[in-house]
Amino acid sequence: MGEFLFEKLEIYKISIELSNRTWEMVNLWDKFAKDTLGKQLVRSADSICLNICEGYGRYNYKDKKLFYFYSRGSLYETHAGMTMALKRGLISQQEFERHIGFIQKLAIKLNAFINSVGRN
């Protein structure tokens, strides 16, 4: 099967990277941390990418935007989860800053992408 067009989007590529890094990070946590914050954090990080893809597959630009807004909500949820992980001593300050860097970069690009939908 060939490449889908959404796979060329920079927001897709960054969101996949964030999702995979989040998975790898949480996978190292103990069972309690994984069962509580960990699963929710992985789900929110995965949801960013998945909603970008679902929105891209929609025909109507209003439907597309709705899923991109869901993606942005999941991005903010991921940010909050990373903050909780830092405060609970599950990740280091350096690890937090690395993840937040991805989140901030994606937030800027995702907002620009959302604003561009429907203009064409």
N, C-alpha and C positions, 0 to 999 in steps of 0.2 A: 504494500500500500504506500502510495506517495505521501509527501509532506503536505500537511494541511496549511492553509495560509496563515492561520493564527499562530503557527509555530515560528513564523518570521517576526512576530511582534516582539519588541524589546520588553514590553511589560510582561509578556508570557515568559520569556527567558529569565527575567529577574525573579518572577514569582516562583518558577520551578526551582531556581537556585535557593531562594529563601525557604521554600518548603522542604527541600532535601537537607539543608543545613539544620533546620529545626528538628527534623526527624532524627538526624544523627546525634544532635545534642540531647534530646529527650531520651533516646535509646540508652544512654549511659546512666540515667537516673535510677534511683532505687524504686522498688515496686510501689510504695505509697505515693511518691512524687509523680510517677508515671500515671497511676490510676486517678489522681486528682487533677492537678494542673497540666500534667504532661499530655494526656489524651486531648484535652480541650485545646491546648496550644497547637498540637499537630493538626487537629481538625480545622482550626481557624486559618493556619498557614496554608493547608491544602485547599481550603475554600477560596482563597484569593485566586489561584490559578484556575480552579474548576469553574468559577463564575465568569472569569474572563472568557474561557472557552465556550461556555453556554451562551453568554451574551453574543459572542462572535457568530454563533450558529443561528441566532434569531434573525428574522427577516426585517421586521419593523424597527426603526431606529429607537422608538420609545421602549420597546422590549429590550433591545440591546443595552440601552442606558441603564435600565432597571437592574440588570445583572452586573453591570460595571459598578453601580452604586453598592450592590451587595458585596462585591469584591472589595470595595473601599472600606465598607464596614468591617469585613473580616481582617483587613489590613490593620485597622485601628485596634481590633480585638487582639491581634497578634502582638501589637506594640504593648498593650496593657499586660498581656501574659508574660512577655519578656521582662517587664518591670517587676511583676510579682516574682518571677523566677530569680531575679537579682536580689530583691528584698528578702527572699527566703533562703538565700545562700546556695541556690541550685546552680547558678552560673557566676562566673567572675565578671568583674567590671569590664575587662577587655572583651570577653565573649559577648556581653550585653552591647557594648559599643559597636562591635562588628555586625551584630544582627540589626541594631537600630540604624546603622548606616544603610543597610539594604532596604529597610523599611522606609526610611526617609527618601532615598533615591526612587523607590517604587511609588511612593505617595505623589511625588512631583510629576512623574511620568504618567501615572494613572489618572491624575486630575486633568492633565493636559489632554490625554486621550479621551476622557469623558467629555470634556468641553468641545472636542473636535467632532464628536458623533452627531450626525444630523445636519452638519454645516454643508456637506457636499451635495 
